Every structure is written in C-alpha cells, then in structure tokens.
Amino acid sequence: MPTNANRPVRVLIVDDSLVVRDVISELLGQQSTIEVVGTAADPYEARQQIKALQPDVITLDIEMPRMDGVTFLRNLMRLHPMPVIMLSSLTHEGADITLEALEAGAVDFIAKPGADSSDSSLEHFAQVLQQKVMTAAGLGQRLTARARQRPSTAPQTQAKTTGRPAFDFSRNLIAIGASTGGTEALRDLLQALPPELPPIIVTQHIPGGFSARFARRLNSNCRLTVKEAEQGEKLLPGQVYITPGGLHLQPVRIGGELRVQLDDSEPVNRHKPSVEVMFNGLLRLDTTNSVLVMLTGMGEDGADAMTTGHRAGLLTLVQDQASSLVWGMPGAVVKRGGASQTLALDQIPSALLKHCYAGSSL
C-alpha cells in the first residue's frame, strides 16, 4: 500500500485520448480507496505531473505522440522506479509491445475496453482495473529494489543435469502456475532449465492473442522448446506448453500417452485460463513423480489444487515472498500448508533437477 495507508491510492492516467482519460478517470473514481490526481496526454506532460503530484501508480498507454509508452517506461524505471500498469489493445502488435513493457518493468497490463463495450463489460473492466491498481500500489519499494538488481536481459545461470533420470519423463509432468509478474518469472525460470526434463505445462493468466507471442518470445530465449499448446497434441519431454489465453488446459492420458485437452468452459476463480483447472487435471492422472510449481501472482487461483497435490505426496514448489512481485497465489499455498518447499526463484531450477536427477545441481 502507499506510504500513508490512511489516504487513497494516488493515480496518474497517461493516454493521448481524451475520451480514454475521461473513462478511466470515471471508472477509477468509483472506488473510494483510489484518487485520480491527474491526467497527461503524453510522456513529456506526464514527467511534469509525476514531479508535481507524486502518484503511487501510473496507468500508461502504449502508443502516444512524441514518445511511445515503452520508451517512456524504460526511462522512468531507470530514473524513478514506480508501479506502472499498461493499457494495451488486444492486437498482434499490441501483444508484442505489451510483453516488451512487462520486460521493461511494468507490473501489469489490462486491455482497453472497446468503443462498443457494454455496460457489463465496462463494469468488469472497472473491477479488474481497480484491483490491479490497489495491488500495484503496494509494490513501490519492491520495484526500487528490483531496479538495483541485474537488468532483465542479463544472462541466466543455466542448470546442468548430472546422473541418470530418476523416473520415466514421458509419464510425468511439471506444471507451473503464474499470474502478475509471472511473464518475467517464467522467463527467468525456463532460461535456467536444461531440455532434458519431463514435459512442462504452464498456465499464466493472459488473454487470448497474447499467449502465442509470449510462447515465441520464451522459445527464442530458452534451451527448452516452448510453444502454445494445441488441442490433442502429445506432451513430449523437453518441451514447454503455454496454455492459450481464453481457454483452460488439462493434461489427459489417451492410449497411455499424455496429451493436451483444451476447453472453453466458464472461468474458474475468475480466470480463464485457470491454474486450478490445470493442476486438478494433473491430479486426476495419478502421476506420483509429477511436480507442481506456483510462481508470483495475484489472488489464490490454484492454491486449493496444489494443496491437494501436496497431501497426495506430489512435490510442490512455491516461489518465496522476497523474490515474488506479488505473493498472492504462492502465499495462499503456504497458508494452506500446501508447499513442500518455499524457494527463491533462482533456487527452483536446482530443486527440479534434484527431483528429476540423482545428484543434479546448478
């Protein structure tokens, strides 16, 4: 929360569209714990507003005149790190730029409502945006500390396998759940892993149109093969399968082979894709050597299923609070007693290899 917890969260809205600025101001103004202290039409005006108004959170458009949002974000994170939520359009180009913004230090993003949005969709957008703003407001000190650490493009320590596999990789899975802050945490984790591992399935809270590009960006930076999951495809060792945005993924066994099952059913825990759905699907397979991993994220999605898996004897690895951007989902697992180990992000690769290989280490 902000330094003074008795006052509302102060928000600055940066967008070149007057209509968008007015709509966002009105929707955020509905929440008594949020105060829109100013608006700016471009990054140069925003720079002056930040100095004068000292906001707790900024909402930032990506495409603006004179300086694009990502360039402004990089400058801001270098000079004055603070929580920024990107307002993005659900287009292919918008997806790529939004992922760049997350890599540059934005804490979250949300798709802009369309001009023809219904009252119900605007109400849902308002609720989600308000929640994201309140969560972001508590991340100021964490962002300052993160800015002092290595750049996001720094090489990762890569884990190496030693010894022999401890079990049949083709009959077991590694399942990873993540939300807010997860795109960067997943990148760091997967970059550190070798390809000689069981199939890895991932549910990251992400909208449709973003997941395929997210998978391609990961694939270009990892030794593992990363792709967006497809209905019915076989789950193969050494490959990572990203759940498509807007669908649920469950692993199923057909003819003795592990395969992908996608479905378009209702959201679970308000999410689609849902970590809970993926973890529960794995639990129905009764694979005793599978692993559940929970990374940074807002909310509690997946916590119940992960705790069930822990009680059934599966290895459950949870990212610790110090290395998580948001310790909602991981913290919910720990509170339920569902974590076999609570680890810093950079310790999770070695824990996975120790499980998969006798004597493996970083």
Beta strands, then each sheet from edge to edge (+ up, - down):
strand 1: 9-14
strand 2: 34-40
strand 3: 57-61
strand 4: 84-88
strand 5: 108-111
strand 6: 174-178
strand 7: 200-204
strand 8: 225-228
strand 9: 239-242
strand 10: 248-254
strand 11: 257-263
strand 12: 291-294
strand 13: 315-319
strand 14: 341-343
sheet 1: 2+ 1+ 3+ 4+ 5+
sheet 2: 8+ 9+ 7+ 6+ 12+ 13+ 14+
sheet 3: 10+ 11-
end
